[in-house]
Amino acid sequence: MRLGALELSLVSDGGFRLDGGAMFGVVPKVLWEKFKPADEQNRIRMATNCLLVERGSELLLIDTGIGDKHDKRFREMFGLEDGAARLPESIRRAGYELGDVTHVLLTHLHFDHSGWNAIDAGGRLVPTFPKARYWLQRGEVAHARNPNARDKASYDPRNWEPLFEAGVVELFDERAAPISGVEAVRTPGHNADMCIVLLDGGEGQKGAFWADLVPTAAHVPAAWVMGYDLYPLETVAGKQHWLPRAAEGGWLCIFEHEAEQPLGRLVAIQPGRLSRRAGRLCLAAPVGASGSRFPERIPRGESMSMTYDLIVIGSGPGGYVAAIRAAQLGLKTAVVEKDPHFGGTCLHRGCIPTKALLHTATMLDEIRDAGKIGIEVAAPSLDLAKTHAFKQRVVTKNAKGIEHLFKKNGVEGLHGVGRLVGPNEVEVRRGEEAQVYRARFVLIATGSVPRGLPGVEIDGVRVLNSDHILELDRVPKSLAVIGAGAVGVEFASIYASFGAQVTLVEMLPRILPLEDEEISAELTRQLKKRGIKVLTGAKLAGVETTADGLKLALEQAGTASALETELMLVAIGRAP
């Protein structure tokens, strides 16, 4: 995956287990176990996530995991996981060889961060990465060679002395930049000289490898500090200094020991309260949530701009509202929409344009009835072209509102037809061009389409659905509406006001069958009062084209009848 000019590959030395109480210090188990369930020995599962950073001809590795120098007792104590996830194999799976690594940057020298620095070669330990320079904090080396009683067990000289013997060590103080865009920064707390690593790929794309300042996503709260930390108050201060910057800048955060969600972004728990003193931050998605694991490896060359926490397919009310809220909660979110504008059916072919037409129809009726309240006006006429222009202005204004909300909340819009092509993968196709995007979560909000009528061809000329009638450029002399649900009744009312002779046909015993009977009865009375013919318990048996329009064959209470109409609207509901 790309972070600006930096090519990143998350690699792993497998998993291990540490005591949960030690990992969370004074935080009560009843709290931390919600995020990190403990086994029967009170141990929680940890990862050894390392990071490869490629820039040009240089390839840097941050930390080297646990290694392979440990005996059976050690392996059982820490629950080391065997298998293909060991670091050398993980590096090869990422498309590199050990000889490709030009720099190794060590955040500190504890056994779980420096284990693959050296390997056995015929009974002699030699650097694992033969062409690499190893970058170590000078103060950390001094402490590792003369540790205190508390952390002596955390150091193994076999992990660094062979490097000095080979003459491949670069010592630094406070800060170092082994390659452009990668900077180690001394951040005491876990010990006196541990480093975090800041990443800057340019164009505002930044990240941080937190090492043991924030070992897992559950350690983001400032006060959640490991019992292992020698200087816990400095850990708190380090979090309060760096994490708000990461949240404000939208940095990619990499958690070295996080087994479930090693990558993510931070978000303020309460919008507007983010400050360097508050520390009220959390990861953008719940730790350990079902399906929350980020794809293990994003292919080389794929940009971070092509990866998201959430991709929503569909920008109707279900999609765009969810996308905006997700972005407000800190998720990097994109919305895929096949139409030129966002808003979906509701905005472009449903609720909003229909209500605009209904508003015009209501105004017509009120003007016609103005004489009843003492206002005398000439008989109004309808300019349907201007009515459609008004309708479009309403739609456009609302569409721009959605675009503004997307921009305001950082939601990215992707135009094209979206489809799932694999786990966490969405293809977006525009014509002959297609691009695959990745996301931790995919929300399908593709809405519905007008339902067809078996045996009847909806041609968009004489037989219409709700999409067609919204664009109708004339008022027909007569209109038969098949289906007296919400859509059918609404269009029957609109076109009756516009001057068409409307017949409303419903197969069930009453119109609006999902509403209360009293409502159906009263609305039937009002529609008939306005000159709309209402046929209930009537079934459409056939449609025949005539010179003037259509001839409908109806069956009602066992009696056949015919209905001639210029146009017919099929409004029998919607299908996914």
C-alpha positions as CSV (number, residue, x, y, z in Angstrom):
1,M,0.0,0.0,0.0
2,R,1.2,3.5,-0.7
3,L,1.4,6.4,1.7
4,G,2.3,9.2,-0.7
5,A,5.9,8.4,-1.9
6,L,6.3,5.6,0.6
7,E,5.5,2.0,-0.2
8,L,4.4,0.2,3.0
9,S,4.1,-3.5,3.7
10,L,2.9,-4.8,7.1
11,V,4.8,-8.0,7.9
12,S,4.6,-10.2,11.0
13,D,6.7,-12.5,13.2
14,G,3.6,-14.3,14.4
15,G,1.7,-14.1,17.7
16,F,2.5,-14.6,21.3
17,R,0.8,-14.1,24.7
18,L,1.5,-11.8,27.7
19,D,-0.2,-11.4,31.0
20,G,-3.2,-9.1,30.6
21,G,-2.7,-7.4,33.9
22,A,0.9,-6.6,33.0
23,M,-0.2,-5.2,29.7
24,F,-2.7,-2.8,31.2
25,G,-1.2,-1.9,34.6
26,V,-3.7,-0.3,36.9
27,V,-6.6,-0.5,34.5
28,P,-9.1,-2.9,36.0
29,K,-9.5,-6.2,34.2
30,V,-13.3,-5.7,34.0
31,L,-12.4,-2.9,31.6
32,W,-9.5,-4.2,29.5
33,E,-11.0,-7.6,29.1
34,K,-13.8,-6.1,27.0
35,F,-11.2,-5.4,24.4
36,K,-8.6,-8.1,25.0
37,P,-10.2,-11.3,26.3
38,A,-7.8,-13.3,28.5
39,D,-7.1,-17.0,28.4
40,E,-7.1,-19.4,31.4
41,Q,-3.7,-18.1,32.4
42,N,-4.8,-14.5,32.2
43,R,-2.8,-14.0,29.0
44,I,-3.9,-11.9,26.0
45,R,-3.0,-12.5,22.4
46,M,-0.4,-10.2,21.0
47,A,1.1,-9.7,17.5
48,T,4.6,-8.8,16.3
49,N,3.8,-6.4,13.5
50,C,6.8,-5.0,11.7
51,L,6.8,-2.6,8.8
52,L,8.6,-2.5,5.5
53,V,9.0,1.0,4.0
54,E,10.2,1.2,0.4
55,R,11.3,4.5,-1.2
56,G,13.2,4.4,-4.5
57,S,16.1,1.9,-4.1
58,E,15.9,1.9,-0.3
59,L,14.0,-0.6,1.8
60,L,13.7,-0.1,5.5
61,L,12.4,-2.5,8.1
62,I,11.1,-1.3,11.4
63,D,11.7,-3.8,14.2
64,T,12.4,-7.5,13.8
65,G,10.0,-9.4,16.0
66,I,10.8,-12.2,18.5
67,G,13.2,-14.4,16.4
68,D,14.0,-18.0,16.6
69,K,16.6,-18.3,19.4
70,H,14.3,-19.3,22.3
71,D,14.0,-22.6,24.1
72,K,10.9,-24.7,24.7
73,R,10.3,-23.3,28.1
74,F,10.4,-19.7,26.8
75,R,8.1,-20.6,23.9
76,E,5.5,-22.2,26.2
77,M,5.7,-19.3,28.7
78,F,4.9,-16.7,26.0
79,G,2.6,-18.9,23.9
80,L,4.7,-18.3,20.8
81,E,2.8,-19.3,17.6
82,D,4.7,-21.3,15.1
83,G,3.9,-21.4,11.4
84,A,4.4,-19.5,8.2
85,A,3.9,-16.0,9.7
86,R,7.5,-15.9,11.0
87,L,9.2,-12.7,9.8
88,P,11.5,-13.9,7.0
89,E,8.7,-15.8,5.4
90,S,6.3,-12.8,5.8
91,I,8.9,-10.6,4.1
92,R,9.1,-13.0,1.2
93,R,5.3,-13.1,0.9
94,A,5.4,-9.3,0.7
95,G,7.5,-9.7,-2.4
96,Y,11.0,-9.0,-1.0
97,E,14.1,-11.0,-0.1
98,L,16.2,-10.6,3.1
99,G,19.0,-9.2,0.9
100,D,16.7,-6.4,-0.3
101,V,16.6,-4.7,3.1
102,T,19.0,-1.7,3.2
103,H,18.1,-0.3,6.6
104,V,16.8,-1.8,9.9
105,L,15.4,0.7,12.3
106,L,14.9,-0.6,15.9
107,T,12.5,1.2,18.2
108,H,14.2,-0.5,21.2
109,L,16.0,-3.7,22.0
110,H,13.5,-5.7,24.0
111,F,13.4,-9.4,22.8
112,D,10.1,-9.0,21.0
113,H,11.4,-6.1,18.9
114,S,14.9,-7.3,17.9
115,G,14.7,-11.1,17.6
116,W,15.5,-11.4,13.9
117,N,18.5,-9.0,13.9
118,A,20.8,-11.9,13.8
119,I,20.6,-15.6,12.7
120,D,22.7,-18.6,13.2
121,A,25.1,-19.4,10.4
122,G,27.0,-22.5,11.1
123,G,27.2,-21.9,14.8
124,R,27.9,-18.2,14.5
125,L,25.4,-15.4,14.7
126,V,25.5,-13.0,11.8
127,P,23.2,-10.2,10.7
128,T,19.9,-11.5,9.2
129,F,19.8,-8.8,6.6
130,P,23.3,-8.9,5.0
131,K,23.1,-5.6,3.1
132,A,21.4,-3.5,5.8
133,R,22.7,-0.9,8.2
134,Y,21.0,-1.2,11.7
135,W,19.9,2.0,13.3
136,L,19.9,2.0,17.2
137,Q,19.4,4.7,19.8
138,R,22.7,5.2,21.6
139,G,21.1,5.4,25.0
140,E,19.1,2.3,24.5
141,V,22.2,0.3,23.6
142,A,23.9,1.5,26.8
143,H,20.9,0.5,28.9
144,A,20.6,-2.9,27.2
145,R,24.2,-3.6,28.0
146,N,23.7,-2.6,31.6
147,P,20.0,-3.2,32.4
148,N,18.3,-2.7,35.8
149,A,16.9,-5.6,37.7
150,R,13.4,-4.9,36.5
151,D,13.9,-5.2,32.8
152,K,17.0,-7.4,32.6
153,A,14.9,-10.3,31.3
154,S,13.7,-8.2,28.4
155,Y,17.1,-8.0,26.8
156,D,19.0,-10.7,24.9
157,P,22.6,-9.7,23.8
158,R,22.4,-12.2,21.0
159,N,20.0,-9.8,19.3
160,W,22.5,-6.9,18.9
161,E,26.1,-7.8,19.8
162,P,26.6,-9.7,16.5
163,L,25.7,-6.4,14.7
164,F,28.5,-4.6,16.4
165,E,30.9,-7.4,15.6
166,A,29.9,-7.1,11.9
167,G,30.3,-3.3,12.0
168,V,26.8,-2.6,10.6
169,V,25.4,-0.4,13.4
170,E,24.5,3.3,13.0
171,L,24.0,4.9,16.5
172,F,21.9,8.1,16.9
173,D,20.7,10.4,19.6
174,E,17.1,11.7,20.0
175,R,16.2,11.6,16.2
176,A,17.3,9.9,13.1
177,A,16.0,9.7,9.5
178,P,17.5,6.6,7.8
179,I,15.6,7.3,4.6
180,S,13.6,10.3,3.4
181,G,10.1,10.3,5.0
182,V,11.0,8.0,7.9
183,E,12.1,9.6,11.2
184,A,12.8,7.9,14.5
185,V,11.9,10.1,17.5
186,R,13.0,9.3,21.0
187,T,9.8,8.9,23.1
188,P,10.6,7.8,26.7
189,G,8.1,6.0,28.8
190,H,8.3,2.3,28.1
191,N,11.9,2.8,28.9
192,A,14.3,5.7,28.8
193,D,15.2,5.7,25.1
194,M,12.5,3.9,23.1
195,C,11.5,5.5,19.7
196,I,8.4,5.9,17.8
197,V,8.7,6.2,14.0
198,L,7.0,9.0,12.0
199,L,6.1,8.5,8.4
200,D,5.7,11.3,5.9
201,G,5.0,10.4,2.3
202,G,4.3,13.9,1.2
203,E,1.1,15.5,0.0
204,G,-0.3,15.5,3.6
205,Q,-0.1,11.7,3.9
206,K,1.4,10.8,7.2
207,G,1.6,7.9,9.6
208,A,3.1,6.7,12.8
209,F,4.5,3.3,14.0
210,W,3.8,3.6,17.7
211,A,6.0,0.8,19.0
212,D,5.4,0.4,22.8
213,L,4.0,3.9,23.3
214,V,0.7,2.5,22.1
215,P,1.3,-1.2,21.7
216,T,-2.3,-2.1,20.8
217,A,-5.4,-0.2,19.7
218,A,-6.8,-0.8,23.2
219,H,-4.0,1.4,24.6
220,V,-5.0,4.6,22.9
221,P,-6.6,6.1,26.0
222,A,-3.8,8.2,27.7
223,A,-4.2,6.5,31.1
224,W,-4.1,3.0,29.8
225,V,-0.5,2.3,30.4
226,M,1.4,-1.0,30.5
227,G,2.7,-2.3,33.9
228,Y,5.9,-2.9,32.0
229,D,6.6,0.8,31.5
230,L,9.5,2.1,33.5
231,Y,8.3,5.7,33.3
232,P,4.4,5.6,33.1
233,L,3.9,9.3,33.5
234,E,6.2,9.9,30.5
235,T,4.1,7.4,28.5
236,V,1.0,9.4,29.3
237,A,2.7,12.6,28.3
238,G,3.9,11.1,25.1
239,K,0.4,10.0,24.2
240,Q,-1.0,13.4,25.0
241,H,1.6,15.0,22.8
242,W,1.4,12.7,19.7
243,L,-2.1,11.2,19.5
244,P,-4.0,14.4,19.1
245,R,-1.7,15.3,16.3
246,A,-2.3,12.0,14.7
247,A,-6.1,12.4,15.0
248,E,-6.1,16.0,13.7
249,G,-3.9,15.0,10.7
250,G,-5.7,11.8,9.8
251,W,-2.4,9.8,10.2
252,L,-2.3,6.1,9.5
253,C,-1.6,4.5,12.8
254,I,0.3,1.2,13.0
255,F,0.1,-0.8,16.3
256,E,3.0,-3.2,16.7
257,H,1.3,-5.6,19.1
258,E,-2.3,-5.4,17.9
259,A,-3.5,-8.8,16.7
260,E,-7.0,-7.7,15.5
261,Q,-6.7,-4.2,14.0
262,P,-3.0,-3.3,13.4
263,L,-3.9,-0.3,11.1
264,G,-6.3,2.5,11.7
265,R,-6.9,6.2,12.3
266,L,-7.8,8.0,15.5
267,V,-10.9,10.0,16.2
268,A,-12.0,12.3,19.0
269,I,-14.7,10.6,21.2
270,Q,-16.5,13.9,21.5
271,P,-16.2,16.1,18.4
272,G,-14.8,19.5,19.3
273,R,-13.1,18.3,22.5
274,L,-9.9,17.1,20.8
275,S,-6.9,18.8,22.5
276,R,-3.4,17.9,23.5
277,R,-4.4,17.7,27.1
278,A,-7.7,15.9,26.9
279,G,-6.5,12.5,25.6
280,R,-10.1,11.6,24.8
281,L,-9.4,9.5,21.7
282,C,-10.3,6.1,20.4
283,L,-9.6,4.1,17.3
284,A,-11.9,4.8,14.4
285,A,-13.5,1.3,14.6
286,P,-14.2,-0.9,17.7
287,V,-11.3,-3.0,18.8
288,G,-12.0,-6.7,18.2
289,A,-15.3,-6.0,16.5
290,S,-16.6,-8.8,14.3
291,G,-14.8,-8.6,10.9
292,S,-12.7,-5.7,12.0
293,R,-9.4,-7.1,10.9
294,F,-7.8,-5.0,8.2
295,P,-6.7,-7.1,5.1
296,E,-3.4,-8.7,6.1
297,R,-1.5,-7.2,3.2
298,I,-2.4,-4.6,0.6
299,P,-0.6,-5.3,-2.7
300,R,2.5,-3.3,-3.5
301,G,1.8,-0.3,-5.6
302,E,-1.7,0.2,-4.3
303,S,-2.2,3.6,-2.8
304,M,-3.6,4.3,0.6
305,S,-6.1,6.6,-1.4
306,M,-7.6,3.3,-2.7
307,T,-8.1,1.8,0.8
308,Y,-10.9,2.7,3.2
309,D,-12.4,1.8,6.5
310,L,-15.9,1.8,4.9
311,I,-17.1,1.7,1.4
312,V,-20.9,2.4,0.9
313,I,-22.4,1.2,-2.4
314,G,-25.4,3.5,-3.0
315,S,-25.9,7.1,-2.1
316,G,-29.6,7.2,-1.2
317,P,-30.8,8.1,2.3
318,G,-29.6,4.8,3.6
319,G,-26.2,5.2,2.1
320,Y,-25.3,8.8,2.4
321,V,-26.5,9.2,5.9
322,A,-24.5,6.1,7.0
323,A,-21.4,7.4,5.2
324,I,-21.5,10.8,6.8
325,R,-22.0,9.4,10.2
326,A,-19.1,6.9,9.7
327,A,-16.9,9.8,8.6
328,Q,-17.9,11.9,11.6
329,L,-16.8,8.9,13.8
330,G,-13.4,8.9,12.2
331,L,-13.7,6.2,9.5
332,K,-12.1,6.8,6.1
333,T,-15.3,6.5,4.0
334,A,-16.1,6.4,0.3
335,V,-19.5,6.2,-1.4
336,V,-20.0,4.5,-4.8
337,E,-22.8,5.8,-7.0
338,K,-23.7,4.8,-10.5
339,D,-25.6,7.9,-11.3
340,P,-23.9,11.3,-12.1
341,H,-25.2,12.8,-8.8
342,F,-25.6,11.6,-5.3
343,G,-28.9,11.1,-3.5
344,G,-30.2,7.9,-5.0
345,T,-33.8,7.1,-5.9
346,C,-35.4,9.3,-3.2
347,L,-33.7,12.4,-4.4
348,H,-33.8,11.9,-8.2
349,R,-36.6,9.5,-9.0
350,G,-38.7,9.3,-5.9
351,C,-39.7,11.3,-2.9
352,I,-38.2,14.7,-3.6
353,P,-39.2,15.2,-7.3
354,T,-42.7,13.7,-6.6
355,K,-43.2,16.1,-3.7
356,A,-42.2,19.0,-6.0
357,L,-44.9,18.0,-8.5
358,L,-47.3,17.5,-5.7
359,H,-46.6,21.0,-4.5
360,T,-47.5,22.4,-8.0
361,A,-50.6,20.3,-8.0
362,T,-51.7,21.5,-4.6
363,M,-51.1,25.2,-5.7
364,L,-53.2,24.6,-8.8
365,D,-56.1,23.3,-6.7
366,E,-55.9,26.1,-4.1
367,I,-55.9,28.7,-6.9
368,R,-59.0,27.1,-8.5
369,D,-60.7,27.1,-5.1
370,A,-59.7,30.6,-4.2
371,G,-63.1,32.0,-5.0
372,K,-64.5,30.0,-2.1
373,I,-62.6,32.3,0.3
374,G,-63.3,35.6,-1.6
375,I,-60.3,35.7,-4.0
376,E,-61.3,36.0,-7.6
377,V,-58.6,35.0,-10.1
378,A,-58.6,33.9,-13.7
379,A,-58.6,30.1,-14.3
380,P,-54.9,29.0,-13.9
381,S,-53.1,27.1,-16.6
382,L,-50.2,24.7,-16.2
383,D,-46.9,25.1,-18.0
384,L,-45.5,21.6,-17.5
385,A,-42.0,22.5,-18.8
386,K,-41.7,25.2,-16.1
387,T,-43.1,22.7,-13.6
388,H,-40.3,20.2,-14.5
389,A,-37.7,23.1,-14.3
390,F,-39.0,23.8,-10.7
391,K,-38.8,20.2,-9.8
392,Q,-35.2,20.0,-11.1
393,R,-34.2,23.1,-9.1
394,V,-35.4,21.4,-6.0
395,V,-33.5,18.2,-6.8
396,T,-30.3,20.0,-7.7
397,K,-30.3,22.1,-4.6
398,N,-30.7,18.9,-2.4
399,A,-28.0,17.1,-4.4
400,K,-25.6,20.0,-3.9
401,G,-26.4,19.8,-0.2
402,I,-25.3,16.1,-0.1
403,E,-22.1,17.0,-1.9
404,H,-21.4,19.7,0.6
405,L,-22.0,17.3,3.5
406,F,-19.6,14.8,1.9
407,K,-16.9,17.5,1.5
408,K,-17.5,18.8,5.0
409,N,-17.2,15.4,6.6
410,G,-14.5,14.0,4.4
411,V,-16.5,11.4,2.5
412,E,-15.1,10.6,-0.9
413,G,-17.4,10.0,-3.8
414,L,-16.6,7.3,-6.4
415,H,-18.8,7.4,-9.5
416,G,-19.4,4.1,-11.3
417,V,-21.1,0.8,-10.9
418,G,-19.9,-0.9,-7.7
419,R,-19.8,-4.6,-7.2
420,L,-18.1,-7.0,-4.7
421,V,-15.3,-8.9,-6.4
422,G,-13.7,-10.5,-3.3
423,P,-13.3,-10.2,0.5
424,N,-13.1,-6.5,1.4
425,E,-12.8,-5.6,-2.4
426,V,-15.2,-3.4,-4.4
427,E,-14.8,-2.9,-8.1
428,V,-16.0,0.5,-9.5
429,R,-16.6,0.4,-13.2
430,R,-17.1,3.4,-15.5
431,G,-17.6,2.3,-19.0
432,E,-14.6,0.2,-20.0
433,E,-12.5,1.4,-17.1
434,A,-12.6,-0.4,-13.7
435,Q,-10.7,0.1,-10.4
436,V,-10.7,-2.1,-7.4
437,Y,-10.8,-0.5,-3.9
438,R,-10.4,-2.2,-0.5
439,A,-12.2,-1.6,2.7
440,R,-12.5,-3.1,6.1
441,F,-16.3,-2.9,5.9
442,V,-18.6,-2.7,2.9
443,L,-22.2,-1.4,3.3
444,I,-24.7,-2.3,0.5
445,A,-27.3,0.4,0.3
446,T,-28.4,0.0,-3.4
447,G,-32.1,0.7,-2.7
448,S,-34.9,-0.6,-5.0
449,V,-36.4,-0.3,-8.5
450,P,-40.0,-0.1,-9.7
451,R,-41.6,-3.5,-9.8
452,G,-42.7,-4.8,-13.2
453,L,-46.1,-6.4,-13.9
454,P,-45.9,-9.9,-15.3
455,G,-47.1,-10.1,-18.9
456,V,-47.0,-6.3,-19.4
457,E,-44.2,-4.6,-21.2
458,I,-43.3,-1.3,-19.6
459,D,-42.1,0.6,-22.7
460,G,-41.8,4.1,-21.2
461,V,-44.1,5.5,-23.9
462,R,-47.6,4.3,-23.2
463,V,-47.0,2.0,-20.3
464,L,-45.0,3.8,-17.6
465,N,-43.4,3.2,-14.3
466,S,-42.7,5.9,-11.6
467,D,-39.4,6.8,-13.2
468,H,-41.0,7.5,-16.6
469,I,-43.9,9.5,-15.3
470,L,-41.6,11.9,-13.5
471,E,-40.2,13.0,-16.8
472,L,-43.5,13.0,-18.8
473,D,-43.6,16.1,-21.0
474,R,-47.4,16.3,-21.4
475,V,-50.5,15.9,-19.4
476,P,-52.5,12.9,-20.9
477,K,-56.2,13.1,-21.5
478,S,-56.6,10.0,-19.4
479,L,-54.4,7.9,-17.1
480,A,-55.0,4.5,-15.6
481,V,-52.9,3.9,-12.4
482,I,-52.4,0.2,-11.6
483,G,-51.8,-0.1,-7.9
484,A,-53.2,2.1,-5.1
485,G,-50.3,2.1,-2.7
486,A,-48.5,5.3,-1.7
487,V,-46.9,5.8,-5.1
488,G,-50.0,5.1,-7.2
489,V,-52.3,7.3,-5.0
490,E,-49.8,10.1,-5.1
491,F,-49.5,10.2,-8.9
492,A,-53.2,9.7,-9.3
493,S,-53.8,12.8,-7.2
494,I,-51.1,14.8,-9.0
495,Y,-52.3,14.1,-12.6
496,A,-56.0,14.6,-11.6
497,S,-55.0,18.1,-10.4
498,F,-53.1,18.6,-13.7
499,G,-56.3,17.9,-15.6
500,A,-56.1,14.2,-16.6
501,Q,-59.1,11.9,-16.2
502,V,-57.6,9.4,-13.7
503,T,-58.7,5.8,-12.9
504,L,-57.1,4.2,-9.9
505,V,-57.1,0.3,-10.1
506,E,-56.4,-1.8,-7.0
507,M,-56.5,-5.6,-6.8
508,L,-57.1,-5.6,-3.0
509,P,-60.4,-4.7,-1.4
510,R,-59.2,-1.1,-0.5
511,I,-56.7,1.5,-1.5
512,L,-53.6,2.0,0.7
513,P,-54.0,-1.5,2.0
514,L,-51.2,-1.0,4.5
515,E,-52.9,1.9,6.2
516,D,-55.8,1.8,8.7
517,E,-59.2,1.1,7.2
518,E,-60.5,4.5,8.3
519,I,-57.7,6.3,6.4
520,S,-58.4,4.2,3.2
521,A,-62.1,4.9,3.4
522,E,-61.7,8.7,3.9
523,L,-59.1,9.0,1.1
524,T,-61.3,7.0,-1.2
525,R,-64.1,9.5,-0.6
526,Q,-61.8,12.5,-1.2
527,L,-60.4,11.1,-4.4
528,K,-63.8,10.3,-5.8
529,K,-64.9,13.8,-4.8
530,R,-62.1,15.2,-7.0
531,G,-63.3,13.1,-10.0
532,I,-60.9,10.2,-9.7
533,K,-62.5,6.9,-10.5
534,V,-61.5,4.3,-7.9
535,L,-61.8,0.5,-8.7
536,T,-60.9,-1.8,-5.8
537,G,-60.9,-5.6,-6.0
538,A,-60.1,-5.2,-9.7
539,K,-57.5,-7.2,-11.5
540,L,-55.7,-6.3,-14.7
541,A,-56.2,-9.2,-17.1
542,G,-54.6,-7.8,-20.2
543,V,-53.4,-4.8,-22.1
544,E,-54.1,-4.0,-25.8
545,T,-52.6,-1.2,-27.8
546,T,-55.1,1.0,-29.7
547,A,-54.8,3.9,-32.1
548,D,-55.6,6.3,-29.3
549,G,-53.7,4.6,-26.5
550,L,-54.5,1.4,-24.5
551,K,-57.4,-0.8,-23.8
552,L,-57.3,-2.6,-20.5
553,A,-59.1,-5.8,-19.7
554,L,-60.2,-5.8,-16.0
555,E,-61.8,-8.4,-13.8
556,Q,-63.8,-7.1,-10.8
557,A,-66.0,-9.4,-8.6
558,G,-66.1,-12.0,-11.4
559,T,-67.2,-9.5,-14.0
560,A,-65.1,-8.6,-17.0
561,S,-64.9,-5.0,-18.2
562,A,-62.8,-2.8,-20.4
563,L,-61.1,0.5,-19.7
564,E,-59.7,2.8,-22.5
565,T,-56.9,5.1,-21.5
566,E,-54.2,7.2,-23.2
567,L,-51.5,6.1,-20.7
568,M,-51.1,3.6,-18.0
569,L,-48.9,3.9,-14.9
570,V,-47.7,0.6,-13.2
571,A,-47.3,1.4,-9.5
572,I,-47.4,-2.0,-7.8
573,G,-44.5,-1.4,-5.5
574,R,-40.7,-1.7,-5.6
575,A,-38.2,-4.5,-5.7
576,P,-34.6,-4.6,-4.3
